[in-house]
Amino acid sequence: MSKFDFSKYLVAQELIESVGLTNEAERITFLQMDREEAAVELATLSLLIEGTISNDISMRRAVNEESDKAYNRIGSRIHAFAKSEARSACGLSDEDVVRLYKNIELGGSRYM
């Protein structure tokens, strides 16, 4: 059994158990960036969110394009189990993600 307590992360725990990685969970790298990189990405996302409420159409278009880039850049560095946990915590289904990123997402499970 893993030393890490997944009781707060029920979706990830269920996925880990369903694929038989319970004893290997400690070795999974859930986030492939350090704290500083994560902080920069969160700040970038915060600015993008601000841009989505702009009245300037060209600004909103640029924000949408940058949002897609951020989704790919950040998403490629997050383990699929962590993504599933985050989607669940945000109350998003795979279909919701497809609607949000319809031009890049396939079935809501791009990296799964």
VMD Tcl script that draws the C-alpha trace (Angstrom):
set ca {
  {0.00 0.00 0.00}
  {1.17 3.52 -0.77}
  {2.49 5.72 2.04}
  {0.72 8.70 0.49}
  {-2.85 9.15 1.72}
  {-5.12 9.43 -1.31}
  {-8.29 9.67 0.81}
  {-8.63 13.36 -0.18}
  {-8.26 12.45 -3.86}
  {-10.94 9.83 -4.36}
  {-11.02 9.98 -8.17}
  {-7.25 9.53 -8.46}
  {-7.34 6.78 -5.82}
  {-10.06 4.93 -7.73}
  {-8.09 5.18 -10.99}
  {-4.88 4.00 -9.33}
  {-6.68 1.01 -7.85}
  {-8.51 0.21 -11.10}
  {-5.24 -0.14 -13.02}
  {-3.50 -2.03 -10.24}
  {-0.92 0.62 -9.31}
  {-1.74 0.83 -5.62}
  {1.72 -0.34 -4.60}
  {3.39 1.88 -7.22}
  {1.48 5.11 -6.51}
  {4.47 6.68 -4.72}
  {6.43 6.54 -7.97}
  {3.85 8.37 -10.09}
  {4.87 11.90 -11.06}
  {1.60 13.80 -10.97}
  {3.01 17.21 -11.88}
  {6.09 17.64 -14.03}
  {6.97 21.17 -12.93}
  {8.33 22.77 -9.79}
  {6.51 25.25 -7.53}
  {7.91 28.28 -9.34}
  {6.83 27.03 -12.76}
  {3.39 26.18 -11.41}
  {3.08 29.67 -9.89}
  {3.99 31.29 -13.22}
  {1.43 29.14 -15.06}
  {-1.26 30.03 -12.51}
  {-0.46 33.72 -12.91}
  {-0.66 33.36 -16.69}
  {-4.04 31.65 -16.39}
  {-5.24 34.43 -14.11}
  {-4.35 37.01 -16.75}
  {-6.06 34.96 -19.43}
  {-9.22 34.85 -17.34}
  {-9.15 38.63 -17.06}
  {-8.86 38.87 -20.84}
  {-11.97 36.75 -21.41}
  {-14.20 39.48 -20.03}
  {-12.72 42.17 -22.26}
  {-15.03 44.09 -24.60}
  {-12.25 44.12 -27.19}
  {-13.02 41.31 -29.66}
  {-9.44 41.06 -30.93}
  {-8.26 40.74 -27.31}
  {-10.76 37.94 -26.65}
  {-9.66 36.15 -29.81}
  {-6.01 36.39 -28.74}
  {-6.94 35.17 -25.25}
  {-8.75 32.16 -26.74}
  {-5.70 31.25 -28.81}
  {-3.38 31.68 -25.83}
  {-5.77 29.65 -23.67}
  {-5.49 26.75 -26.11}
  {-1.70 26.99 -25.98}
  {-1.74 27.07 -22.18}
  {-4.08 24.08 -22.09}
  {-1.65 22.06 -24.20}
  {1.46 23.34 -22.43}
  {0.16 22.72 -18.92}
  {-1.88 19.64 -19.77}
  {1.11 17.82 -21.17}
  {2.85 18.16 -17.80}
  {0.01 16.81 -15.64}
  {-0.61 13.09 -15.13}
  {-3.96 11.79 -16.38}
  {-4.98 10.75 -12.85}
  {-4.39 14.30 -11.58}
  {-6.35 15.73 -14.51}
  {-9.29 13.48 -13.72}
  {-9.15 14.53 -10.05}
  {-9.05 18.22 -11.00}
  {-11.95 17.88 -13.42}
  {-13.98 16.20 -10.73}
  {-13.06 18.88 -8.17}
  {-14.19 21.57 -10.62}
  {-17.39 19.71 -11.39}
  {-16.46 19.28 -15.05}
  {-17.31 16.26 -17.13}
  {-15.35 15.14 -20.18}
  {-18.12 16.69 -22.30}
  {-17.65 20.04 -20.55}
  {-13.94 20.00 -21.39}
  {-14.73 19.15 -25.00}
  {-17.04 22.19 -25.16}
  {-14.40 24.46 -23.60}
  {-11.60 23.25 -25.87}
  {-13.58 21.94 -28.82}
  {-10.85 22.71 -31.35}
  {-8.15 20.68 -29.55}
  {-9.81 18.18 -27.22}
  {-10.93 14.72 -28.32}
  {-13.61 13.15 -26.19}
  {-12.54 14.97 -23.05}
  {-9.69 12.54 -22.44}
  {-6.89 13.71 -24.64}
  {-4.06 12.17 -22.62}
  {-5.86 9.21 -21.12}
}
mol new
graphics top color blue
foreach p $ca { graphics top sphere $p radius 0.5 }
foreach p [lrange $ca 0 end-1] q [lrange $ca 1 end] { graphics top cylinder $p $q radius 0.2 }
display resetview
